[in-house]
Amino acid sequence: MPRENIAKFAIGQVVKHRRYPFRGVIYDVDPVFANTEEWWLSIPEELRPNKDQPFYHLFAENAETEYVAYVSEQNLLPDNTNRPVRHPQVDETFERDDDGVYRMRAPKRH
């Protein structure tokens, strides 16, 4: 029986990459790898993560730009700086409370 993959991080949590200088807000989680084989093979073999772990979709930023990232759980750490993430889609998707916690916005009613 396959083991159940329990995500270590939550939607709305701010995380940073273990190896590269970027951070972001999680907006979705896949329990196992769910991207293309081409994407996975583009990662250098010595850095290629195991597919059998949660993968996170991030509204990410580095010093130069904002983008969307797809990152394995093994490569993420909590970001405890309490600084807001400047990615433009963060404010469309989340509300940030006084404690710096991101929560999904309620759907707009028409």
C-alpha positions in Angstrom: 0.0 0.0 0.0 1.5 3.4 -0.9 2.2 5.7 2.0 0.1 8.8 2.3 2.0 12.0 1.6 1.1 14.6 4.2 2.2 18.1 3.2 4.6 19.7 5.6 3.6 23.3 4.5 0.2 24.9 4.1 -1.5 27.0 1.5 -0.8 30.7 2.4 2.4 29.8 4.2 5.6 31.8 3.2 8.5 29.6 2.4 12.0 29.9 1.0 14.1 27.7 -1.2 16.7 25.7 0.6 19.4 26.2 -2.1 18.4 29.2 -4.2 17.6 32.8 -3.2 13.9 33.0 -3.6 10.8 32.9 -1.4 7.1 32.8 -2.0 3.5 32.1 -0.8 2.1 28.6 -1.4 -1.1 28.7 -3.4 -1.5 25.0 -4.2 -0.1 21.6 -3.3 0.3 18.4 -5.2 0.6 15.3 -3.0 3.2 13.9 -5.5 5.0 15.3 -8.6 2.4 16.4 -11.1 4.4 18.4 -13.7 5.8 17.2 -17.0 8.6 14.7 -17.4 10.4 17.3 -19.6 10.3 19.7 -16.6 11.6 17.0 -14.2 14.4 16.0 -16.6 15.5 19.6 -17.0 16.7 19.6 -13.4 20.4 18.5 -13.1 20.4 14.9 -12.1 22.4 15.5 -8.9 19.7 18.0 -7.8 16.7 16.2 -9.1 14.1 15.6 -6.3 12.2 12.4 -5.6 8.8 12.5 -7.3 7.1 10.7 -4.4 6.7 13.8 -2.1 4.5 16.9 -2.0 5.3 19.6 -4.6 4.2 23.2 -4.0 3.0 25.9 -6.4 4.4 29.3 -5.2 3.8 32.9 -6.1 7.6 33.5 -5.9 10.0 36.3 -5.9 13.8 36.9 -5.9 15.8 40.1 -5.8 15.0 40.8 -9.5 11.5 39.6 -10.4 8.3 37.8 -9.5 7.2 34.5 -11.0 5.4 31.2 -10.4 7.6 28.3 -9.1 7.0 24.6 -8.6 9.1 23.2 -5.8 9.6 19.9 -4.0 9.0 19.7 -0.3 12.6 18.7 0.3 13.8 22.0 -1.1 11.6 24.3 1.0 12.1 25.8 4.5 9.7 28.1 6.4 10.4 31.8 5.8 10.1 33.5 9.2 11.1 37.0 8.1 7.4 38.2 8.3 8.1 40.4 5.2 5.2 40.6 2.7 5.6 38.8 -0.6 5.4 41.4 -3.5 4.2 39.0 -6.2 1.2 40.7 -7.9 -1.1 37.7 -7.6 -0.6 37.4 -3.9 -3.0 40.3 -3.2 -5.5 38.9 -5.7 -5.6 35.5 -4.0 -4.8 36.2 -0.3 -5.5 38.6 2.5 -2.6 39.2 4.9 -3.7 39.7 8.5 -2.0 41.9 11.1 0.2 38.9 12.1 1.5 38.6 8.6 -0.4 35.4 7.9 -1.9 34.9 4.4 -5.4 33.6 4.1 -7.4 32.8 0.9 -9.7 35.6 -0.1 -13.4 34.7 -0.1 -14.8 34.2 -3.6 -16.4 37.4 -5.0 -20.2 37.3 -5.1 -21.9 38.6 -8.2 
